Amino acid sequence: MESKTTTTNIPPVATAFNGKDRNAFLFGWNPQAELWNGRLAMIGFLAYLLWDLAGYSVVRDVLHLVG
């Protein structure tokens, strides 16, 4: 039985900016921190959107207190 192996030109690790894995968690100011910051911001935005759709709105509650 023959085994078929396929080769691609895709690198095993996406190395951009500083030549390190862009998905790795590195502490400090680096391009990976920007990627993680964006991902966590998207999760936070989705969580707030779901929270608001469930009927709990921080913005609406604050406006009721002010007005």
Rosetta constraint file for C-alpha pairs under 8 A:
AtomPair CA 13 CA 20 HARMONIC 7.97 0.50
AtomPair CA 13 CA 21 HARMONIC 5.78 0.50
AtomPair CA 13 CA 22 HARMONIC 7.99 0.50
AtomPair CA 14 CA 20 HARMONIC 7.67 0.50
AtomPair CA 14 CA 21 HARMONIC 5.76 0.50
AtomPair CA 14 CA 22 HARMONIC 6.20 0.50
AtomPair CA 15 CA 19 HARMONIC 4.63 0.50
AtomPair CA 15 CA 20 HARMONIC 5.14 0.50
AtomPair CA 15 CA 21 HARMONIC 5.37 0.50
AtomPair CA 15 CA 22 HARMONIC 6.35 0.50
AtomPair CA 16 CA 20 HARMONIC 6.93 0.50
AtomPair CA 16 CA 21 HARMONIC 7.77 0.50
AtomPair CA 16 CA 22 HARMONIC 7.01 0.50
AtomPair CA 17 CA 31 HARMONIC 7.00 0.50
AtomPair CA 18 CA 31 HARMONIC 7.90 0.50
AtomPair CA 20 CA 24 HARMONIC 7.90 0.50
AtomPair CA 22 CA 31 HARMONIC 7.43 0.50
AtomPair CA 22 CA 32 HARMONIC 5.36 0.50
AtomPair CA 22 CA 35 HARMONIC 7.74 0.50
AtomPair CA 23 CA 32 HARMONIC 6.58 0.50
AtomPair CA 23 CA 35 HARMONIC 7.80 0.50
AtomPair CA 24 CA 32 HARMONIC 6.96 0.50
AtomPair CA 25 CA 32 HARMONIC 6.83 0.50
AtomPair CA 25 CA 33 HARMONIC 7.54 0.50
AtomPair CA 26 CA 30 HARMONIC 7.62 0.50
AtomPair CA 26 CA 32 HARMONIC 6.68 0.50
AtomPair CA 26 CA 33 HARMONIC 7.08 0.50
AtomPair CA 27 CA 33 HARMONIC 7.51 0.50
AtomPair CA 28 CA 33 HARMONIC 7.22 0.50
AtomPair CA 29 CA 33 HARMONIC 6.41 0.50
AtomPair CA 30 CA 34 HARMONIC 7.08 0.50
AtomPair CA 31 CA 35 HARMONIC 6.65 0.50
AtomPair CA 32 CA 36 HARMONIC 6.29 0.50
AtomPair CA 33 CA 37 HARMONIC 5.92 0.50
AtomPair CA 34 CA 38 HARMONIC 6.14 0.50
AtomPair CA 35 CA 39 HARMONIC 6.26 0.50
AtomPair CA 36 CA 40 HARMONIC 6.09 0.50
AtomPair CA 37 CA 41 HARMONIC 6.05 0.50
AtomPair CA 38 CA 42 HARMONIC 6.22 0.50
AtomPair CA 39 CA 43 HARMONIC 6.37 0.50
AtomPair CA 40 CA 44 HARMONIC 6.11 0.50
AtomPair CA 41 CA 45 HARMONIC 6.08 0.50
AtomPair CA 42 CA 46 HARMONIC 6.18 0.50
AtomPair CA 43 CA 47 HARMONIC 6.09 0.50
AtomPair CA 44 CA 48 HARMONIC 6.16 0.50
AtomPair CA 45 CA 49 HARMONIC 6.12 0.50
AtomPair CA 46 CA 50 HARMONIC 6.18 0.50
AtomPair CA 47 CA 51 HARMONIC 6.08 0.50
AtomPair CA 48 CA 52 HARMONIC 6.01 0.50
AtomPair CA 49 CA 53 HARMONIC 6.17 0.50
AtomPair CA 50 CA 54 HARMONIC 6.18 0.50
AtomPair CA 51 CA 55 HARMONIC 6.81 0.50
AtomPair CA 51 CA 56 HARMONIC 5.77 0.50
AtomPair CA 51 CA 57 HARMONIC 7.07 0.50
AtomPair CA 52 CA 56 HARMONIC 4.99 0.50
AtomPair CA 52 CA 57 HARMONIC 4.83 0.50
AtomPair CA 52 CA 58 HARMONIC 7.90 0.50
AtomPair CA 57 CA 61 HARMONIC 6.09 0.50
AtomPair CA 58 CA 62 HARMONIC 6.12 0.50
AtomPair CA 59 CA 63 HARMONIC 6.22 0.50
AtomPair CA 60 CA 64 HARMONIC 6.28 0.50
AtomPair CA 61 CA 65 HARMONIC 6.41 0.50
AtomPair CA 62 CA 66 HARMONIC 6.29 0.50
AtomPair CA 63 CA 67 HARMONIC 5.86 0.50
